[in-house]
């Protein structure tokens, strides 16, 4: 297809062609026109960015993690982080019952205790644990050839439920492929709190306590940027006394599974780091002792 201003064509995963036509394809519609048109028609910035600027990362609905700032929590953008030797390695699995398994791996960098989301695996659906677990093993061995066995694995509580087809649990299947999945709390408030706590963590000099590898975790990055959002349909009732009380719950979509996997990993991270921080024993986080540098924390070099 011709390379024209304001025109873009992309081939989607299923083979279909996606064509986008930006208003700038019209010679008479420049930035000044756009600014005047938006102001005269009172178009909200979010709606303009989504509909007119064709920004695909603008999502409808209330984001689950309003604390997330992409430039702050993903400071290297699409550049990969380096694997830091000596890091504590924790993985989260969303096994569920929907055949949309997801996996997320984090490393806790020694000395600074900065947490990095460094690897994700997701599924397009219809993938049993028998197929997903070997994929995860291959990816971990490639990323961590010397210490893949040091990863501690946590999963949702369905990991111990027997499958109606063969009577095996996801935990038993994963064990056959070398993983020991430990069931974690599935209480939504605990999961939400763990991620929020990590997002709000700041190292002593203001750098983020939680960082996403945008190269290896693109779906998680989009999820945290707003694609993982609150279900506003009122379909998650909790009965509390007389009547029904509707509480906020996340919407299940293509971004929710890896977001859930991240929650199980970060619940363990919080349990490990919160006692250390409350006692003030974070070795190396005092900038008076040694200057903190993102070159070190993010593994540049």
C-alpha positions in Angstrom: 0.0 0.0 0.0 1.2 3.6 -0.6 2.9 5.5 2.2 0.6 8.4 2.5 0.5 11.1 5.3 -2.2 10.3 7.8 -2.7 6.7 6.5 -1.7 3.5 8.2 -2.4 -0.2 7.5 -1.6 -3.1 9.8 -2.0 -6.8 9.6 -3.7 -8.2 12.7 -2.9 -11.5 14.3 -5.8 -13.3 12.5 -4.6 -12.1 9.1 -7.2 -9.2 8.7 -6.0 -5.8 7.6 -6.6 -2.9 9.9 -6.7 0.5 8.2 -6.5 3.9 10.0 -7.1 7.2 8.4 -6.0 10.3 10.4 -7.5 13.7 9.8 -4.0 15.0 8.8 -4.4 13.1 5.5 -6.5 16.2 4.5 -4.0 19.0 3.6 -6.3 21.6 5.2 -6.5 19.9 8.6 -3.3 20.7 10.6 -2.6 21.1 14.3 -4.2 24.6 14.4 -7.4 23.2 12.8 -7.5 20.4 15.2 -7.1 22.7 18.2 -9.8 25.1 17.0 -12.2 22.3 16.1 -11.8 20.6 19.5 -12.3 23.8 21.4 -15.3 25.0 19.4 -17.1 21.7 19.8 -16.1 21.2 23.5 -14.7 17.7 22.8 -13.0 16.2 25.9 -9.3 15.5 25.5 -9.7 11.7 26.2 -12.4 11.4 23.5 -10.4 13.4 21.1 -7.3 11.3 21.6 -9.2 8.1 21.2 -11.4 9.0 18.2 -9.4 11.6 16.3 -5.8 10.9 17.2 -6.4 7.2 16.9 -4.6 6.4 20.2 -5.3 2.7 20.8 -4.1 2.9 24.4 -7.0 5.1 25.5 -9.5 2.8 27.1 -13.1 3.3 28.2 -14.0 2.9 31.9 -12.3 3.5 35.2 -8.8 2.0 35.3 -8.1 -0.4 38.2 -4.7 1.2 38.9 -5.1 5.0 38.8 -1.7 5.2 40.6 0.2 3.9 37.5 2.2 6.4 35.5 3.7 4.9 32.4 6.7 7.2 32.1 7.5 6.7 35.8 6.8 2.9 36.2 8.1 2.0 32.7 11.0 4.4 32.4 12.8 2.6 29.6 9.7 2.3 27.4 10.1 -0.6 25.0 13.8 -1.3 25.9 14.3 -4.5 27.9 15.7 -4.4 31.5 18.7 -6.5 32.3 18.4 -9.5 34.5 20.2 -8.8 37.8 22.2 -11.6 39.3 21.3 -12.3 42.9 17.8 -11.1 42.5 14.9 -12.8 44.3 12.6 -14.3 41.6 8.9 -14.6 42.1 6.3 -15.7 39.5 2.5 -15.3 39.5 0.2 -17.6 37.5 -3.5 -17.1 36.6 -4.8 -20.6 36.0 -8.5 -20.0 36.3 -11.1 -22.1 34.6 -11.4 -20.1 31.4 -8.4 -21.6 29.5 -6.8 -18.2 29.3 -3.8 -18.9 31.5 -1.2 -16.1 32.1 2.2 -15.9 33.7 4.2 -13.0 35.1 7.7 -13.0 36.6 9.3 -10.4 38.8 12.8 -9.9 40.2 13.6 -8.1 43.4 16.9 -6.3 42.8 19.3 -6.9 45.7 20.5 -3.9 47.7 17.9 -1.4 46.3 14.9 -3.8 46.6 13.4 -2.4 43.4 10.9 -4.7 41.9 11.0 -5.4 38.1 8.3 -7.2 36.1 10.6 -8.9 33.6 8.6 -11.6 31.7 5.0 -12.4 30.8 3.2 -15.1 28.9 -0.4 -14.9 27.9 -2.8 -17.1 25.9 -5.3 -16.4 23.1 -7.7 -18.9 24.8 -8.4 -22.6 24.7 -5.0 -23.5 26.0 -4.8 -26.1 28.8 -2.1 -26.3 31.4 -0.6 -29.2 29.5 0.3 -26.8 26.7 0.9 -23.6 28.7 3.3 -25.0 31.3 5.9 -26.2 28.8 5.8 -22.8 27.1 6.5 -21.1 30.4 9.4 -23.5 31.1 11.0 -22.8 27.7 10.7 -19.0 28.2 12.1 -19.1 31.8 15.1 -21.3 30.7 15.9 -18.9 27.9 15.7 -15.8 30.2 17.3 -17.4 33.3 19.6 -20.2 31.9 21.6 -20.5 35.1 18.9 -20.0 37.8 15.5 -20.8 36.4 15.0 -23.3 39.2 15.3 -20.5 41.8 11.9 -19.0 40.9 9.1 -19.2 43.5 5.7 -19.7 41.9 2.3 -18.5 43.2 -1.1 -19.0 41.6 -4.8 -18.4 42.2 -6.7 -20.8 44.3 -8.2 -22.7 41.4 -4.8 -24.3 40.9 -5.9 -27.0 43.4 -9.3 -27.7 41.9 -9.7 -30.9 39.9 -10.4 -30.8 36.2 -13.6 -32.5 35.2 -11.9 -34.1 32.2 -9.1 -36.0 33.7 -9.4 -35.4 37.4 -6.0 -33.6 37.6 -5.5 -30.2 39.1 -3.5 -27.5 37.4 -1.0 -27.8 40.2 -0.5 -31.5 39.4 -0.1 -30.8 35.7 2.4 -28.0 36.3 4.4 -30.2 38.7 4.9 -32.7 35.8 6.6 -30.0 33.9 8.9 -28.9 36.8 6.8 -26.2 38.6 5.5 -26.2 42.1 2.6 -23.8 42.2 1.5 -22.6 45.6 -2.1 -21.3 46.0 -2.4 -17.7 47.0 -5.2 -15.6 48.4 -7.9 -14.9 45.8 -9.5 -12.1 47.9 -9.8 -9.2 45.5 -9.1 -6.5 48.1 -5.8 -8.2 49.1 -4.7 -8.5 45.5 -5.6 -4.9 44.7 -3.8 -3.7 47.8 -0.6 -5.6 47.0 -0.3 -4.0 43.6 -1.2 -0.5 44.8 1.3 -0.8 47.6 4.0 -1.7 45.1 3.0 1.1 42.7 3.1 3.7 45.6 6.5 2.5 46.8 9.3 5.0 46.3 13.0 4.4 46.9 14.6 7.0 49.1 15.5 9.2 46.2 12.1 9.2 44.5 12.7 6.5 42.0 9.8 3.9 41.6 9.8 0.8 43.7 8.0 -1.1 40.9 9.1 -1.0 37.3 7.7 -2.8 34.2 9.9 -4.2 31.4 8.0 -2.8 28.4 9.8 -5.1 26.0 9.0 -8.4 27.7 5.7 -7.4 29.4 3.7 -5.4 26.7 0.3 -6.7 27.7 0.9 -6.0 31.4 2.0 -2.5 30.5 -1.2 -1.9 28.6 -3.2 -3.4 31.4 -1.6 -1.1 34.0 -2.1 1.8 31.7 -5.9 1.5 31.8 -6.9 -1.6 29.7 -7.4 -3.5 33.0 -10.5 -1.6 34.2 -13.4 -1.7 36.6 -16.6 -3.5 35.6 -19.3 -0.8 35.8 -22.1 -3.1 34.8 -23.0 -3.9 38.4 -22.6 -7.6 37.8 -20.6 -8.3 41.0 -23.1 -8.1 43.9 -22.1 -8.6 47.5 -24.9 -9.1 49.9 -24.4 -7.1 53.1 -27.4 -6.9 55.4 -30.7 -6.0 53.8 -30.6 -5.4 50.1 -27.6 -5.9 47.7 -24.5 -3.8 47.7 -22.5 -3.6 44.5 -18.8 -3.3 44.9 -16.2 -2.6 42.3 -14.6 -5.6 40.6 -12.3 -5.8 37.6 -13.7 -6.5 34.1 -12.6 -9.8 32.7 -11.0 -9.1 29.3 -7.8 -9.9 27.4 -5.8 -7.8 29.8 -7.2 -9.1 33.1 -5.5 -12.5 33.1 -1.9 -11.2 33.1 -2.9 -8.5 35.6 -4.2 -11.2 37.9 -1.0 -13.2 37.5 1.0 -10.0 38.5 -1.2 -9.7 41.6 -0.3 -13.1 42.9 3.4 -12.3 42.4 3.2 -8.9 44.1 1.3 -10.2 47.1 4.3 -12.3 47.9 6.6 -9.3 47.2 4.7 -7.2 49.6 5.0 -9.8 52.3 8.8 -9.9 51.8 9.4 -6.2 51.6 6.9 -4.6 53.9 8.6 -5.9 57.1 12.0 -4.8 55.9 10.8 -1.3 55.1 8.8 -0.9 58.3 12.0 -1.7 60.3 14.2 0.6 58.1 16.6 -2.1 57.2 16.8 -1.6 53.4 20.5 -1.9 52.8 21.9 0.5 50.3 18.8 2.7 50.0 20.3 5.7 51.9 21.6 8.1 49.3 24.0 9.5 51.9 25.9 6.2 51.9 25.9 5.6 48.2 24.4 7.5 45.3 21.4 5.7 43.8 21.4 5.4 40.0 19.0 4.0 37.5 22.0 2.8 35.6 22.4 0.3 38.5 18.8 -0.3 39.4 17.6 -0.8 35.9 20.6 -2.7 34.8 21.8 -0.4 32.0 25.2 -1.0 30.7 
